């Protein structure tokens, strides 16, 4: 049964199930114990699963309506809400109106059986009881794939807003192919739930890991057991002026979202490299964002926070403005 699955494993199971259908997925945990499984397809489709993993959860109409409104705003094609608890009758009516697919344990069990995905049950529960996951309906087009993580020294942990019961929601930067740039090491990706027509600027970006950062005044080193991840951004405004700041970003590593690193006694030159980009229509600007994260990681995802301008990320081989 699904109640045999750990709550923290439930969203990862859903992500894996979607990956097998050709999606790239990422799993983000919110501070209230809910999760978001976001994804992207090569054909441009965007998918999002709002997950309440607790078995005693009851999801009502208002939560489904909030989720549907968020998906409308962000241009999400495949909308799914999943729980190991239950949906009310009102929630199901709201889901029909908002084009949201609802997955409770019974529906999940049916989907798993139909798709022959019983092996995932063993992977995420340690059980050979295929009834647990046997019916997770696959959304039209599939689901997004995972995002690699990169090490970074962290000053602040950023908790991205939950889709459920909070009024605020998560805004990601467009999913762009993975890879770690020219050097071997952790892979990096960027992800956005912003609809293409809502993006205000294009951000070419690159990322790398550094053991220290040297400036005119100081040499900065991460905390013990951590490393810096330096992100270089070249931002080009679209049809209107855009302002992009360090606090607009988080770095997702192993399910935790890290905020940008702040530096004491930084030289004016270094502060300028970290300062916000203000670009008029068609103009460009450069900026650095530095994170500090645990050393042991396989990859990282650059995430635009809800207060960001709505960027479209393009991975590029950039020259970094810091040693």
Backbone bond lengths (Angstrom), bond angles and torsions (degrees), N, CA, C in turn:
res aa  C-N    CA-C-N  psi(-1)  N-CA   C-N-CA  omega(-1)  CA-C   N-CA-C  phi
1 X - - - 1.471 - - 1.530 108.05 -
2 X 1.346 114.73 160.00 1.464 118.65 179.40 1.520 111.83 -66.55
3 X 1.343 116.16 -23.17 1.465 117.28 179.60 1.528 111.34 -70.68
4 X 1.344 116.96 -7.60 1.466 120.06 175.31 1.532 110.97 -84.31
5 X 1.303 116.87 -11.28 1.457 121.31 -178.21 1.523 109.69 -89.74
6 X 1.331 116.96 135.87 1.463 120.33 176.64 1.525 109.28 -62.54
7 X 1.331 116.00 142.65 1.462 120.07 -178.63 1.527 111.58 -56.14
8 X 1.327 116.69 -38.41 1.467 120.56 -177.98 1.525 112.57 -70.72
9 X 1.352 117.07 -20.21 1.462 120.96 179.56 1.527 112.80 -86.16
10 X 1.317 115.94 -22.26 1.456 120.09 -174.79 1.537 112.79 -58.11
11 X 1.343 120.20 -49.82 1.473 119.06 179.11 1.521 112.95 -65.08
12 X 1.316 117.47 -31.44 1.461 120.07 179.09 1.529 110.74 -70.88
13 X 1.299 115.34 -33.82 1.463 118.41 173.85 1.525 110.47 -61.28
14 X 1.337 116.40 -46.94 1.463 120.40 -179.83 1.527 110.53 -60.36
15 X 1.329 116.56 -40.42 1.464 120.34 179.71 1.529 110.69 -63.35
16 X 1.328 116.29 -43.96 1.463 120.05 -179.85 1.529 110.83 -64.87
17 X 1.313 116.21 -40.16 1.460 120.47 178.83 1.535 110.21 -59.37
18 X 1.316 117.15 -41.89 1.462 121.60 178.38 1.523 111.80 -69.79
19 X 1.326 116.26 -38.51 1.470 119.46 -179.56 1.524 110.85 -58.46
20 X 1.320 116.05 -36.34 1.458 119.84 179.89 1.525 111.73 -67.36
21 X 1.316 116.76 -10.97 1.456 121.41 177.78 1.529 111.15 -105.73
22 X 1.337 116.74 18.04 1.454 120.19 171.68 1.507 116.25 92.34
23 X 1.330 118.44 11.90 1.459 121.04 178.11 1.524 109.82 -96.92
24 X 1.332 114.33 155.21 1.460 121.41 168.69 1.524 106.30 -99.43
25 X 1.314 118.39 130.70 1.465 119.65 -173.11 1.515 112.94 -126.09
26 X 1.318 115.01 155.94 1.460 122.34 171.73 1.514 107.93 -139.21
27 X 1.326 116.86 144.38 1.459 122.00 -179.55 1.524 108.29 -116.15
28 X 1.330 116.35 126.09 1.464 121.76 178.53 1.519 109.38 -121.49
29 X 1.339 116.30 128.20 1.463 120.43 177.00 1.520 109.51 -94.70
30 X 1.316 117.06 133.36 1.451 122.36 176.10 1.521 110.15 -94.18
31 X 1.330 115.85 165.38 1.461 119.26 -174.22 1.528 113.10 -72.60
32 X 1.345 118.14 -9.74 1.460 120.10 179.75 1.529 112.52 -99.87
33 X 1.353 116.28 11.05 1.454 119.77 177.61 1.511 114.31 87.82
34 X 1.333 118.17 1.65 1.461 120.99 173.78 1.523 108.95 -91.46
35 X 1.329 115.71 168.36 1.469 120.84 -177.39 1.521 109.23 -135.61
36 X 1.338 114.24 157.03 1.451 121.60 169.64 1.518 108.44 -122.50
37 X 1.316 116.13 128.74 1.463 121.29 171.77 1.526 105.75 -109.18
38 X 1.323 115.94 109.96 1.455 120.12 -177.56 1.512 110.18 -109.98
39 X 1.316 116.23 156.95 1.449 117.53 -179.01 1.511 114.91 -160.03
40 X 1.314 113.32 172.97 1.450 121.49 -176.95 1.518 109.13 -148.26
41 X 1.324 115.38 147.91 1.466 121.38 176.21 1.511 110.03 -118.21
42 X 1.326 115.97 157.16 1.457 120.86 -180.00 1.520 112.30 -59.42
43 X 1.325 117.05 -27.70 1.461 120.05 -179.05 1.524 113.13 -84.19
44 X 1.355 116.81 6.05 1.461 120.78 176.83 1.511 114.95 96.08
45 X 1.329 118.56 -6.35 1.466 120.13 179.22 1.523 110.40 -66.11
46 X 1.333 114.94 142.37 1.464 121.23 175.01 1.519 108.86 -116.14
47 X 1.323 115.45 140.11 1.460 119.82 179.03 1.514 110.49 -130.70
48 X 1.318 116.39 153.44 1.466 121.00 178.45 1.524 109.37 -150.17
49 X 1.335 115.33 131.31 1.467 120.89 173.20 1.524 108.05 -115.50
50 X 1.321 116.33 122.98 1.455 120.79 170.06 1.513 108.08 -91.33
51 X 1.336 117.20 124.20 1.472 120.91 -170.74 1.523 111.08 -119.48
52 X 1.324 115.99 124.12 1.471 122.40 167.09 1.528 106.28 -111.05
53 X 1.334 117.95 103.33 1.467 119.53 -170.19 1.525 115.76 -82.42
54 X 1.329 119.22 -12.20 1.458 120.16 -174.91 1.524 111.70 -70.50
55 X 1.322 116.35 143.53 1.465 121.06 -177.64 1.526 112.29 -74.89
56 X 1.338 117.81 -20.04 1.465 120.08 -178.88 1.527 112.60 -96.95
57 X 1.329 116.98 15.54 1.465 122.10 -178.23 1.526 111.53 -77.56
58 X 1.321 116.02 140.72 1.461 121.89 170.01 1.522 107.16 -127.97
59 X 1.324 116.43 116.84 1.460 121.77 -176.89 1.515 109.47 -99.60
60 X 1.343 115.81 126.34 1.450 121.43 -177.52 1.519 113.30 -101.85
61 X 1.318 115.29 -177.56 1.462 121.99 -175.06 1.521 112.41 -62.81
62 X 1.338 118.01 -39.75 1.466 119.99 -174.83 1.524 111.68 -63.27
63 X 1.335 117.54 -37.38 1.460 120.00 179.59 1.524 110.99 -67.80
64 X 1.328 115.71 -39.34 1.463 119.34 178.49 1.533 109.86 -66.54
65 X 1.316 117.23 -40.78 1.466 120.98 179.15 1.522 110.97 -63.15
66 X 1.346 117.16 -41.95 1.466 120.59 177.95 1.516 110.99 -62.28
67 X 1.324 115.36 -42.56 1.461 120.02 -179.65 1.528 110.82 -64.41
68 X 1.326 116.71 -44.41 1.463 120.78 179.79 1.521 110.91 -62.84
69 X 1.334 117.28 -39.91 1.471 120.90 179.25 1.518 110.77 -64.27
70 X 1.324 116.49 -40.28 1.461 120.45 177.65 1.527 110.94 -62.65
71 X 1.332 115.35 -44.26 1.468 119.76 -179.78 1.530 111.02 -64.72
72 X 1.324 116.85 -36.82 1.466 120.21 175.99 1.522 110.18 -61.18
73 X 1.319 115.94 -45.61 1.465 121.24 -177.20 1.524 111.38 -64.25
74 X 1.320 116.78 -36.73 1.454 120.84 -174.15 1.530 113.57 -97.70
75 X 1.311 117.42 3.55 1.459 119.10 176.38 1.508 113.75 69.28
76 X 1.343 117.56 36.11 1.467 122.05 179.32 1.522 109.37 -79.37
77 X 1.311 116.51 126.10 1.465 121.25 -177.99 1.520 112.56 -82.34
78 X 1.328 116.53 -43.44 1.459 122.30 -176.20 1.525 108.22 -110.97
79 X 1.337 116.12 112.01 1.470 121.29 -175.06 1.532 109.49 -112.89
80 X 1.308 116.92 123.63 1.462 120.76 -177.15 1.524 108.82 -137.88
81 X 1.316 116.26 138.73 1.466 121.73 168.72 1.523 107.20 -121.09
82 X 1.332 115.66 134.53 1.466 120.03 -175.57 1.524 110.15 -132.15
83 X 1.309 116.56 144.92 1.452 121.78 178.34 1.516 110.50 -153.22
84 X 1.330 115.15 154.20 1.468 119.37 170.50 1.522 109.62 -91.44
85 X 1.347 116.50 1.67 1.454 122.10 176.07 1.519 110.61 -96.81
86 X 1.358 116.65 -126.07 1.458 119.51 -176.95 1.529 110.82 -145.03
87 X 1.327 115.31 159.38 1.456 123.10 173.63 1.526 108.49 -107.13
88 X 1.327 116.94 140.65 1.453 119.93 176.23 1.531 109.96 -76.15
89 X 1.331 115.21 167.50 1.468 119.91 176.53 1.528 110.01 -60.75
90 X 1.334 116.42 -39.20 1.458 120.42 177.95 1.517 111.92 -63.21
91 X 1.328 116.99 -37.03 1.460 120.70 178.72 1.521 110.56 -63.36
92 X 1.331 116.53 -38.90 1.470 119.58 -179.02 1.533 111.12 -68.95
93 X 1.317 116.89 -35.50 1.465 119.58 176.08 1.521 110.46 -66.32
94 X 1.339 116.42 -42.53 1.465 120.68 179.11 1.524 110.77 -65.28
95 X 1.325 116.59 -34.44 1.471 120.40 179.37 1.526 110.42 -66.89
96 X 1.315 117.19 -40.49 1.467 120.26 177.85 1.528 110.17 -61.84
97 X 1.321 116.53 -41.23 1.464 120.39 -178.84 1.523 112.09 -70.35
98 X 1.320 116.26 -32.65 1.469 120.16 -175.55 1.513 114.58 -99.27
99 X 1.340 117.01 7.28 1.464 121.02 179.98 1.522 111.65 58.80
100 X 1.334 116.02 42.49 1.467 122.66 179.25 1.525 108.54 -109.07
101 X 1.332 117.17 129.50 1.463 121.41 177.97 1.525 108.67 -89.62
102 X 1.304 117.87 127.72 1.465 122.86 -178.27 1.522 110.66 -102.95
103 X 1.325 115.57 135.12 1.464 121.59 179.63 1.521 109.89 -124.16
104 X 1.317 116.60 111.39 1.460 120.99 170.23 1.528 107.46 -106.05
105 X 1.320 119.50 177.23 1.466 120.51 -175.50 1.533 114.32 -55.62
106 X 1.330 117.71 -38.41 1.470 119.52 -179.68 1.522 111.35 -66.79
107 X 1.339 116.17 -44.08 1.462 119.59 -179.59 1.525 111.07 -67.18
108 X 1.320 115.91 -36.54 1.463 119.60 177.46 1.519 110.85 -64.49
109 X 1.303 116.00 -43.22 1.463 119.90 -179.20 1.523 110.85 -60.96
110 X 1.335 116.95 -41.21 1.459 120.45 179.49 1.523 110.84 -63.88
111 X 1.338 116.79 -42.61 1.459 120.81 -178.19 1.515 112.05 -63.87
112 X 1.324 116.33 -42.05 1.461 119.78 -178.91 1.521 110.92 -62.55
113 X 1.337 115.69 -42.04 1.464 118.70 179.30 1.521 111.14 -65.03
114 X 1.330 115.85 -41.92 1.464 119.48 -178.70 1.522 111.75 -64.66
115 X 1.325 115.90 -33.14 1.462 120.68 -176.96 1.530 112.31 -92.37
116 X 1.322 117.11 -3.69 1.457 119.52 -178.48 1.506 112.85 65.65
117 X 1.333 116.45 36.12 1.462 121.21 -175.08 1.525 112.42 -102.64
118 X 1.328 116.20 27.73 1.468 118.87 -178.45 1.525 112.89 -59.18
119 X 1.350 116.58 -28.36 1.461 119.03 -179.44 1.517 112.89 -60.88
120 X 1.334 116.89 -27.33 1.465 119.80 178.27 1.518 111.48 -66.71
121 X 1.325 116.20 -28.65 1.456 119.69 178.58 1.524 109.48 -61.57
122 X 1.333 115.48 -46.24 1.463 119.68 178.94 1.516 110.83 -62.36
123 X 1.349 115.71 -40.07 1.464 119.78 -177.11 1.518 112.15 -62.82
124 X 1.325 117.25 -37.69 1.460 120.68 -173.54 1.517 114.57 -104.49
125 X 1.334 117.10 -5.34 1.459 118.98 178.06 1.512 112.86 -126.94
126 X 1.343 116.95 -15.91 1.450 119.12 -175.59 1.514 111.24 74.49
127 X 1.347 114.78 14.87 1.466 119.68 -178.40 1.513 109.75 -118.32
128 X 1.337 116.74 151.93 1.455 119.31 176.13 1.523 110.62 -98.59
129 X 1.343 116.49 15.61 1.456 120.61 179.31 1.513 109.18 -82.26
130 X 1.317 117.25 97.61 1.453 121.66 -175.90 1.506 113.80 -63.78
131 X 1.341 119.40 -14.55 1.453 119.51 -176.29 1.517 111.81 -66.78
132 X 1.295 117.36 -20.97 1.456 120.20 -175.31 1.509 113.66 -57.84
133 X 1.335 117.52 -50.46 1.450 120.65 -175.49 1.496 112.56 -113.22
134 X 1.283 116.83 15.75 1.453 118.67 -165.89 1.498 117.87 -64.63
135 X 1.276 122.23 6.62 1.452 115.29 179.17 1.490 115.17 -154.66
136 X 1.255 119.13 53.39 1.441 119.46 176.74 1.503 107.95 -82.41
137 X 1.315 119.49 107.23 1.449 120.51 -178.24 1.494 109.67 -60.31
138 X 1.312 118.03 136.59 1.435 119.13 178.32 1.496 109.38 -88.68
139 X 1.357 117.58 126.09 1.436 120.97 -179.16 1.496 110.85 -64.69
140 X 1.326 117.49 153.91 1.454 121.24 -178.35 1.494 110.14 -55.91
141 X 1.291 118.07 120.32 1.454 120.45 175.53 1.484 113.12 96.68
142 X 1.310 119.41 -16.26 1.425 119.62 177.28 1.507 113.19 101.95
143 X 1.355 116.25 -168.36 1.449 120.26 -177.80 1.500 112.71 -134.66
144 X 1.307 117.71 159.54 1.448 124.11 -175.80 1.525 116.23 -65.57
145 X 1.355 117.52 159.90 1.454 119.99 -178.29 1.505 112.52 -106.98
146 X 1.337 114.50 167.37 1.437 119.58 -171.43 1.500 116.41 -67.46
147 X 1.327 115.55 160.95 1.449 121.58 -177.36 1.515 110.09 -114.98
148 X 1.312 118.54 125.46 1.443 122.21 -178.31 1.519 112.37 -67.87
149 X 1.329 116.31 165.21 1.450 118.76 -175.98 1.515 113.25 -124.00
150 X 1.356 117.92 151.67 1.457 121.86 179.02 1.512 110.97 -127.65
151 X 1.363 118.61 145.91 1.453 121.33 -178.10 1.498 112.70 -69.01
152 X 1.348 118.21 143.76 1.447 121.03 179.56 1.514 111.80 -156.90
153 X 1.371 118.05 139.86 1.453 120.45 178.47 1.498 107.83 -77.96
154 X 1.322 117.63 124.75 1.443 119.52 -170.43 1.503 114.91 -107.03
155 X 1.331 116.48 132.11 1.451 120.70 175.46 1.508 109.68 -95.81
156 X 1.327 116.22 -37.00 1.457 120.83 -175.90 1.514 109.48 -138.82
157 X 1.317 118.01 136.37 1.458 120.73 173.89 1.521 106.95 -91.17
158 X 1.327 115.57 124.76 1.457 120.19 -177.71 1.512 109.48 -95.59
159 X 1.293 117.87 120.68 1.455 121.25 175.93 1.519 107.79 -95.05
160 X 1.318 116.45 111.45 1.454 120.33 -179.76 1.519 109.25 -75.10
161 X 1.324 115.19 141.04 1.461 120.96 -173.44 1.516 112.01 -60.65
162 X 1.328 115.52 142.69 1.457 120.75 178.94 1.517 110.24 -79.43
163 X 1.314 116.24 150.33 1.452 120.77 176.09 1.517 109.20 -72.83
164 X 1.325 116.65 -33.22 1.447 120.27 -174.76 1.520 111.86 -87.21
165 X 1.301 115.51 146.80 1.456 124.51 166.36 1.486 114.16 41.77
166 X 1.293 119.95 44.71 1.443 119.16 176.63 1.501 112.11 -145.76
167 X 1.300 119.06 -21.08 1.445 121.31 -179.64 1.506 112.65 88.59
168 X 1.333 117.60 -24.41 1.458 120.27 178.41 1.512 108.96 -107.48
169 X 1.337 116.99 154.84 1.453 119.52 -177.52 1.507 112.17 -139.05
170 X 1.307 114.04 167.22 1.448 122.31 -174.48 1.514 112.31 -81.71
171 X 1.338 116.61 138.83 1.459 120.39 177.04 1.511 108.24 -126.41
172 X 1.344 117.24 118.12 1.457 121.98 -176.78 1.514 112.31 -104.40
173 X 1.310 115.56 160.13 1.449 121.02 175.60 1.513 109.95 -87.84
174 X 1.337 120.06 149.85 1.453 121.23 -172.34 1.510 113.06 -52.94
175 X 1.325 114.96 139.70 1.454 121.14 179.04 1.513 109.07 -69.03
176 X 1.315 116.50 122.83 1.458 120.34 179.26 1.510 107.03 -124.94
177 X 1.347 117.31 148.59 1.454 121.79 -175.64 1.505 113.68 -42.95
178 X 1.315 116.43 148.47 1.450 121.36 -177.35 1.502 112.35 -76.45
179 X 1.324 114.00 -156.64 1.455 118.68 179.44 1.504 109.94 109.76
180 X 1.308 116.93 155.50 1.446 121.01 -177.49 1.495 112.66 -107.44
181 X 1.311 119.28 27.74 1.443 120.76 -179.48 1.508 109.73 77.35
182 X 1.341 115.48 -150.38 1.451 118.63 -175.79 1.507 114.21 -81.20
183 X 1.328 118.01 -16.83 1.461 120.82 -175.29 1.521 110.27 -103.12
184 X 1.345 114.45 150.49 1.459 118.68 174.94 1.520 108.66 -69.53
185 X 1.298 117.94 151.63 1.446 120.82 -179.41 1.510 109.71 142.37
186 X 1.337 116.21 -164.40 1.463 119.89 -177.68 1.524 110.46 -58.44
187 X 1.310 115.70 148.63 1.463 119.75 177.91 1.525 109.28 -94.28
188 X 1.338 115.68 152.41 1.456 121.71 -178.66 1.525 109.84 -126.35
189 X 1.316 115.30 143.80 1.452 121.06 172.41 1.525 108.03 -137.72
190 X 1.330 115.91 168.29 1.462 122.06 174.54 1.509 107.91 -131.99
191 X 1.325 116.43 147.51 1.458 119.53 -171.83 1.511 110.69 -140.97
192 X 1.337 117.01 138.59 1.458 120.98 177.97 1.510 110.74 -142.60
193 X 1.322 115.60 138.21 1.453 120.39 173.12 1.523 110.53 -94.83
194 X 1.316 118.46 5.01 1.463 121.30 179.18 1.514 109.15 -69.01
195 X 1.317 116.77 130.43 1.459 120.62 177.83 1.513 109.09 -66.90
196 X 1.340 116.47 148.29 1.456 120.46 -176.00 1.512 113.54 -53.12
197 X 1.367 116.29 -40.44 1.449 118.19 -176.99 1.523 112.21 -74.55
198 X 1.343 117.93 -11.16 1.454 121.13 -178.89 1.525 112.99 -98.14
199 X 1.313 118.33 -5.03 1.453 119.66 -179.77 1.523 109.82 -71.42
200 X 1.324 116.09 141.24 1.463 121.48 -176.07 1.518 112.36 -104.82
201 X 1.333 117.79 -14.71 1.463 120.97 -176.53 1.516 109.55 -160.95
202 X 1.334 114.96 161.78 1.461 121.81 174.71 1.522 108.58 -106.68
203 X 1.314 116.32 135.93 1.459 120.80 179.75 1.527 109.64 -121.62
204 X 1.328 116.49 105.35 1.460 119.32 167.71 1.519 106.97 -72.26
205 X 1.341 116.87 138.26 1.454 118.21 -175.12 1.519 110.63 -145.53
206 X 1.329 114.19 156.38 1.452 122.09 173.75 1.519 107.25 -148.89
207 X 1.322 117.69 157.28 1.461 121.22 -177.22 1.516 110.25 -143.07
208 X 1.313 115.96 148.94 1.461 120.57 176.44 1.518 109.54 -152.82
209 X 1.331 115.40 161.89 1.462 122.66 179.58 1.530 109.09 -98.34
210 X 1.349 116.67 136.35 1.463 121.31 177.87 1.521 109.89 -134.79
211 X 1.339 116.12 138.79 1.463 121.20 178.01 1.516 111.95 -77.02
212 X 1.332 117.04 -23.07 1.454 121.83 178.37 1.523 109.40 -156.57
213 X 1.331 115.61 164.57 1.459 121.70 176.81 1.521 107.99 -127.04
214 X 1.320 116.12 124.70 1.456 121.55 -179.42 1.520 109.99 -103.55
215 X 1.332 115.99 131.46 1.457 121.81 176.12 1.526 108.71 -127.42
216 X 1.314 116.03 179.79 1.466 119.92 -179.24 1.521 111.50 -62.77
217 X 1.326 117.28 -31.85 1.468 120.99 -175.32 1.519 114.19 -101.56
218 X 1.317 117.14 -30.27 1.465 120.31 -169.51 1.518 112.44 -145.86
219 X 1.341 113.18 161.88 1.461 120.82 166.17 1.525 106.06 -115.30
220 X 1.333 116.44 118.48 1.463 121.29 -178.21 1.521 109.88 -99.35
221 X 1.339 114.70 137.31 1.465 120.62 177.81 1.527 109.22 -126.58
222 X 1.323 116.64 147.68 1.467 119.34 179.51 1.526 111.21 -73.42
223 X 1.322 115.86 169.27 1.457 120.83 175.14 1.526 109.82 -66.12
224 X 1.323 116.40 161.56 1.459 120.75 177.88 1.522 110.14 -55.71
225 X 1.333 115.60 134.61 1.450 120.54 178.59 1.519 113.92 80.41
226 X 1.335 116.68 7.69 1.455 120.32 -179.04 1.525 110.50 -125.54
227 X 1.303 115.58 170.90 1.456 121.59 177.85 1.523 108.59 -147.35
228 X 1.317 116.50 159.42 1.463 120.44 177.90 1.520 110.42 -88.39
229 X 1.307 115.32 142.95 1.463 121.91 166.39 1.527 106.06 -116.99
230 X 1.306 115.81 120.77 1.463 121.89 -178.64 1.526 108.38 -105.29
231 X 1.317 116.13 125.96 1.460 122.26 178.62 1.525 108.91 -112.62
232 X 1.324 116.60 123.13 1.461 122.58 175.66 1.527 108.33 -99.79
233 X 1.336 117.14 132.85 1.455 122.24 -178.64 1.519 110.83 -127.36
234 X 1.309 116.75 132.94 1.462 123.67 169.67 1.525 106.46 -114.40
235 X 1.323 117.16 108.21 1.461 122.63 -172.79 1.518 110.55 -102.99
236 X 1.332 116.88 129.28 1.464 122.60 177.13 1.522 109.05 -119.41
237 X 1.334 117.25 120.68 1.462 121.83 -177.60 1.520 110.89 -70.24
238 X 1.317 115.62 152.84 1.454 121.67 176.18 1.518 111.16 -89.46
239 X 1.331 116.21 -121.53 1.465 120.61 -175.48 1.520 113.37 -85.07
240 X 1.318 117.44 -6.59 1.462 120.04 -179.84 1.520 109.59 -138.80
241 X 1.337 116.23 163.81 1.462 120.22 179.17 1.523 110.06 -63.06
242 X 1.326 116.00 143.67 1.460 120.66 179.87 1.517 109.50 -129.23
243 X 1.322 116.19 143.08 1.466 122.65 174.95 1.525 107.27 -123.17
244 X 1.334 116.42 123.21 1.465 122.08 -178.43 1.518 108.17 -122.80
245 X 1.325 117.19 126.76 1.460 122.78 -176.16 1.529 110.92 -123.48
246 X 1.324 116.71 158.17 1.468 121.89 176.68 1.530 112.67 -52.60
247 X 1.344 119.17 -44.36 1.471 119.10 -177.71 1.521 114.28 -65.10
248 X 1.343 118.19 -8.97 1.463 120.97 177.91 1.526 112.25 -72.74
249 X 1.356 118.39 -9.11 1.457 121.21 -171.77 1.526 112.71 -121.07
250 X 1.309 114.33 152.54 1.463 122.87 169.25 1.528 106.71 -135.14
251 X 1.322 115.76 160.12 1.455 120.61 174.96 1.523 107.71 -117.72
252 X 1.312 116.05 121.87 1.464 121.17 -178.48 1.520 109.16 -92.01
253 X 1.330 115.98 118.93 1.460 122.40 -179.14 1.524 108.99 -131.44
254 X 1.324 115.75 116.97 1.466 120.74 177.44 1.525 111.83 52.61
255 X 1.329 116.30 40.57 1.453 120.71 175.88 1.510 115.03 84.63
256 X 1.344 118.34 -2.29 1.464 121.82 178.22 1.525 108.99 -111.43
257 X 1.339 116.51 138.56 1.454 121.53 -178.90 1.526 110.06 -102.03
258 X 1.330 116.84 121.90 1.454 122.89 -177.06 1.521 110.73 -105.85
259 X 1.351 114.97 137.62 1.454 120.12 177.34 1.516 111.85 -84.63
260 X 1.332 115.70 170.23 1.462 120.71 -177.12 1.524 110.67 -66.79
261 X 1.317 115.59 152.38 1.458 122.99 -178.98 1.527 110.01 -83.46
262 X 1.322 116.15 135.50 1.465 121.90 174.72 1.529 109.05 -102.77
263 X 1.321 117.57 145.43 1.461 122.12 -175.30 1.525 110.41 -123.23
264 X 1.334 115.89 128.74 1.462 120.55 177.67 1.531 110.38 -85.38
265 X 1.317 115.46 148.39 1.472 122.19 176.02 1.529 112.51 56.26
266 X 1.320 115.88 34.27 1.469 119.61 179.64 1.522 110.30 -73.44
267 X 1.310 115.95 145.16 1.462 120.64 178.08 1.530 109.49 -69.26
268 X 1.322 115.62 159.68 1.459 119.48 179.08 1.524 111.16 -60.17
269 X 1.331 116.03 -37.87 1.464 120.37 -179.92 1.527 110.97 -63.15
270 X 1.350 116.36 -43.79 1.460 120.00 -179.90 1.527 110.31 -68.25
271 X 1.346 117.57 -40.10 1.464 120.49 178.41 1.528 111.17 -60.50
272 X 1.309 116.26 -36.88 1.465 119.67 179.43 1.528 111.27 -64.66
273 X 1.340 116.42 -36.32 1.466 119.44 179.43 1.529 111.58 -68.62
274 X 1.337 115.77 -27.40 1.460 120.99 -179.79 1.529 112.44 -91.26
275 X 1.315 116.58 -10.35 1.461 120.19 -172.59 1.521 111.75 -73.02
276 X 1.331 115.42 164.72 1.451 122.05 -177.08 1.523 112.07 -63.32
277 X 1.319 115.27 151.00 1.459 122.41 172.10 1.522 108.06 -96.95
278 X 1.322 116.33 125.09 1.466 122.21 171.72 1.518 107.03 -117.18
279 X 1.323 117.00 111.77 1.459 121.08 -174.02 1.521 110.49 -124.33
280 X 1.332 116.38 130.87 1.460 122.25 174.67 1.525 109.13 -73.78
281 X 1.327 118.11 165.80 1.467 120.48 -179.57 1.526 112.52 -50.64
282 X 1.338 115.90 125.67 1.456 121.38 178.74 1.508 114.70 82.54
283 X 1.326 118.52 -8.52 1.460 121.32 -179.41 1.532 110.68 -94.98
284 X 1.359 114.92 165.04 1.463 120.25 -175.03 1.519 111.54 -128.23
285 X 1.330 115.68 161.29 1.448 122.10 174.88 1.517 110.20 -153.32
286 X 1.338 116.87 158.42 1.463 122.89 -177.82 1.517 109.89 -113.08
287 X 1.318 115.44 149.08 1.455 119.48 175.07 1.521 109.88 -157.25
288 X 1.341 114.97 158.19 1.458 122.84 175.52 1.520 109.65 -112.14
289 X 1.332 116.14 144.71 1.456 121.92 168.93 1.519 106.68 -129.83
290 X 1.330 116.95 128.21 1.466 121.50 -176.91 1.526 109.08 -116.46
291 X 1.321 115.69 134.50 1.463 122.24 176.79 1.526 108.87 -121.27
292 X 1.325 115.81 156.74 1.459 121.45 174.18 1.521 107.78 -124.68
293 X 1.357 115.84 122.82 1.466 119.37 -174.66 1.532 110.15 -140.18
294 X 1.344 116.63 167.85 1.467 119.90 179.11 1.528 111.49 -58.47
295 X 1.331 115.62 146.32 1.464 120.64 -176.57 1.518 112.89 -64.94
296 X 1.311 117.54 -38.46 1.462 120.75 -173.79 1.523 110.95 -86.58
297 X 1.327 116.12 97.24 1.447 119.67 177.38 1.519 108.25 -151.88
298 X 1.325 115.49 157.47 1.464 120.69 -177.54 1.520 112.21 -99.85
299 X 1.314 116.93 -24.16 1.453 120.37 -177.58 1.517 109.90 -174.80
300 X 1.338 116.74 173.03 1.457 120.98 -178.65 1.514 109.77 -148.49
301 X 1.331 115.31 159.22 1.463 120.72 178.54 1.514 109.92 -126.58
302 X 1.308 115.77 126.68 1.454 121.68 174.35 1.518 108.23 -79.74
303 X 1.337 116.56 125.81 1.463 122.02 -174.79 1.521 110.02 -122.47
304 X 1.319 116.42 132.14 1.460 120.19 173.23 1.518 108.58 -85.92
305 X 1.314 117.17 127.15 1.461 121.51 -177.79 1.523 110.99 -75.65
306 X 1.350 117.23 167.79 1.466 120.49 -176.82 1.521 114.25 -57.90
307 X 1.341 117.12 -26.92 1.469 119.12 -178.37 1.530 112.42 -86.48
308 X 1.332 118.10 4.97 1.458 121.26 179.78 1.520 112.00 -74.36
309 X 1.327 117.10 166.37 1.467 121.35 -176.50 1.520 114.38 -76.81
310 X 1.331 118.51 -14.62 1.458 121.02 -177.01 1.516 110.14 95.40
311 X 1.325 116.47 79.70 1.464 121.86 -174.65 1.527 112.12 -100.06
312 X 1.311 115.44 153.03 1.458 121.35 169.31 1.526 106.67 -109.63
313 X 1.329 116.03 114.47 1.457 120.94 -175.56 1.520 112.19 -85.45
314 X 1.329 115.99 140.67 1.454 123.01 173.88 1.521 108.00 -133.55
315 X 1.329 116.78 119.16 1.462 120.71 -179.06 1.526 109.30 -69.44
316 X 1.341 117.06 135.93 1.465 121.86 -178.46 1.512 108.67 -146.15
317 X 1.336 115.50 159.32 1.467 122.30 176.62 1.525 107.11 -90.50
318 X 1.340 116.97 95.28 1.463 121.78 -172.16 1.525 111.99 -104.06
319 X 1.324 115.37 156.38 1.460 122.48 171.28 1.521 108.00 -85.83
320 X 1.323 117.01 128.26 1.467 121.01 -176.47 1.526 109.88 -83.91
321 X 1.343 114.78 145.93 1.460 122.04 -179.20 1.524 112.77 -93.99
322 X 1.323 117.38 20.10 1.460 120.41 -179.04 1.525 108.24 -148.96
323 X 1.339 115.24 147.31 1.464 120.71 177.82 1.522 109.72 -96.60
